[in-house]
Amino acid sequence: MSRNRAKSRTRGRKLHLTGAKARVGRARETRADLEQQLKACRREIADARERLVEAMKQQTATSEVLRSEQGLTVDIDEGKKAEEQPRFAAQVQTTLNVIPAFTWYAAPSGGLTFVNKRTADYLGLPKDHPLRFGIDIGAPWDAHIPLLHPDDQEESRKAWSTCLRTGEAGEFSFRVRNHQGGYRWFLSRAEPLRASDGTLLQWVGVNLEIEELKCAEQALRETEAKARDYAETASDWFWEIGPDYKFTLLTENAFGSDPSARIGTTCWDHALDLETEPEKWRLVRETLDAREPFRDFVYCSVGGNGLPMYVKASGKPVFDANGEFRGYRGTGSDVTERQRAEEALRESAEALRRSEAYLAESQRLTHTGSWAWDPRTEEVLYCSEEMFRIFGLDPRKSPPGRENFRRQIHPEDRDWVRQKFEQCLRERVDSVAEYRVLLADGTVRHIASSGHPVVDENGELIAFVGTAVDVTERKRAQAEHERLRQLEADLAHMNRVSMMGELAASLAHEITQPIASARNNARAALNFLDQRPPDLGEVREAIDCVVGDSDRAGYIIDRIRDHIKKAPPRKGRFDLNAAINEVIVSARSAITENGVSVQTGLADGLSPVQGDRVQVQQVVLNLVLNAVEAMGSVEVGSRELLISTEPNQMNGVLVVVRDSGPGIDSEHLERVFEAFYTTKSTGVGMGLSICRSIIDAHGGRLWAEANEPRGAVFWFTLPSAEANS
């Protein structure tokens, strides 16, 4: 299933890359359309400029005609009378009216005086308007400005004012309103007409209509803006290099920043993989030197932000009309994300391979096999190599069929395992079972199997997945642990019997006391019966005492029997202080014999503890007897034994046994709890080891410390009954 998920992720990345390639393809089609539009606009501009050149030639011819008229006028001014002036004006008007252009002239002050018929008709002037006849009505120098487009008026006013101030010719463009209220673009050229002495006679102008040129330029600007927007928003950019392979053109979004710094440099000047992948660069240089086109050359460059950027470039050689090589032209695109995606895909595949290897190794180390099964088709979807090994099958020879594995189950377990699994399938619940597998060589393995149903969004069962763990070694360890536990219990029993033997004299004394008391009370009852009349009240009281003495003797015998008999642990709630007092009574003979003074500090209101009363008493008795025996060897000083209890901070009980004996060497405080380690000549070194095992089994802790000024202190803790509830 891990492979399936990896394949699914791989398919997702491939679909993502395919979608990205489709978008790049559509973007290239859009770019091709824009290039066609640019070419069409440039052709229109070229045609319009040719017409403008022709119009400029007409304007120049008009200027020459006017200059010839000026020379005629000068001659008239010098040789004839002033009444000949109207004839000159009429000649100028006639000349301007026949020129196929929009012409005019103005007074030296700049006021418009005459417009030719074509201009007057464009402006929609009445047939009798003075400007049609060249009648000077004293118009202001800027009287024509309101005829221009509002956006052009201020600039045109400044330009016309400059011409009037300097007396020099000028050329400017503006939009003029026609008689229908619309505006069209004109290129206007104004030249001064002067007399032979330099006196300014008139301003003569020619307006050339450049509406088509302006429209073509606007279309070109819009197309270029579209191309620029496309280039800025797309990952592609345009580039050109010269014959020396250095950049001569880069669109604004090239390399993700202002590309001006790269103009005059080669692409390999900024490459980061020139030394790491020299063969790739050698091949691309051979392609360039051969003047051949190339596609999808990917290299690593320095991006505009200073970070590595993966660039994909395609280009074709450019030749002039004479077939001479002029460089290359092409496109580039930022493919960093795609490269990273492909690299991530490769890393994911490698990580998947490593994960599968780690999984196989971890399964081998933990003896865990895994599987997946489709209940609809009864097809095994997945089966790990460890699964085959656990069941003693060879994956190269045995297909991963359900029956192949079922046949390996021990014959005694096969039927119930099948029935339980089928029940889990019907009820769609988890399956947990332990069974045996019988291998071909007769080896039996213990298997802990677990399975889990997988359902879809509709609740339909689509798969069952699970694991099989070889727990044979665990089973063996459990059996060994049980054997050791039984051995430990036997040793503890032997320890108790041994202690009971040591306390035989004390126990005999304890039993003798209630028996003797019972005998005395029985004789007293007989004496009371012999009286005349018999004192029945005294008889009853004496007999009650006999019963009490018998019960006390029976209790002592039961306590001895509990310590001696080999019975399993019985955990329950009990009063720890009362149990300790019973131990002190049991050890009274040894205490008296060794001249030990016993003091107790048993806390009042102590919480009951949870555990085996006999085993805990065994621990206390062992610690008391060890302390008494150790103090028996002390010749000087008091022999004091202090037994105390108190609540501890962990919601439990703390027991302290403190003596004034010779103590324990600090280096051996931990060793005294090791099995077979003893400081006594007659000891076997098992008592304290067994005590620690008992306390550990009760969830407590036993340790030793040195007592001040001399002696030893043994501490142990037990959880309270409330803490265990």
Secondary structure, 3 states (H helix, E strand, C coil): CHHHHHHHHHHHHHHHHHHHHHHHHHHHHHHHHHHHHHHHHHHHHHHHHHHHHHHHHHHHHHHHHHHHHHHHHHHHHHHCCHHHHHHHHHHHHHHHHHCCCEEEEECCCCCEEEECHHHHHHHCCCCCCHHHHCCCCCCCCCCCHHHECHHHHHHHHHHHHHHHHHCCCEEEEEEEECCCCCEEEEEEEEEEEECCCCCEEEEEEEEEECHHHHHHHHHHHHHHHHHHHHHHHCCEEEEEECCCCCEEEECCCHHHCCHHHHCCCCHHHHECCCCCCHHHHHHHHHHHHCCCCEEEEEEEEECCCCCEEEEEEEEEEEECCCCCEEEEEEEEEECHHHHHHHHHHHHHHHHHHHHHHHHHHHHHHHCEEEEEEECCCCEEEEECHHHHHHCCCCCCCCCCCHHHHHCCECHHHHHHHHHHHHHHHHHCCCEEEEEEEECCCCCEEEEEEEEEEEECCCCCEEEEEEEEEECHHHHHHHHHHHHHHHHHHHHHHHHHHHHHHHCHHHHHHHHHHHHHHHHHHHHHHHHHHHCCCCCHHHHHHHHHHHHHHHHHHHHHHHHHHHHHCCCCCCEEEECHHHHHHHHHHHCHHHHHHCCCEEEEEECCCCCCEEEEHHHHHHHHHHHHHHHHHHHCCCCCCCCEEEEEEEEECCCEEEEEEEECCCCCCHHHCCHHHCCCCCCCCCCCCCHHHHHHHHHHHCCCEEEEEECCCCCEEEEEEEEEHHHHC
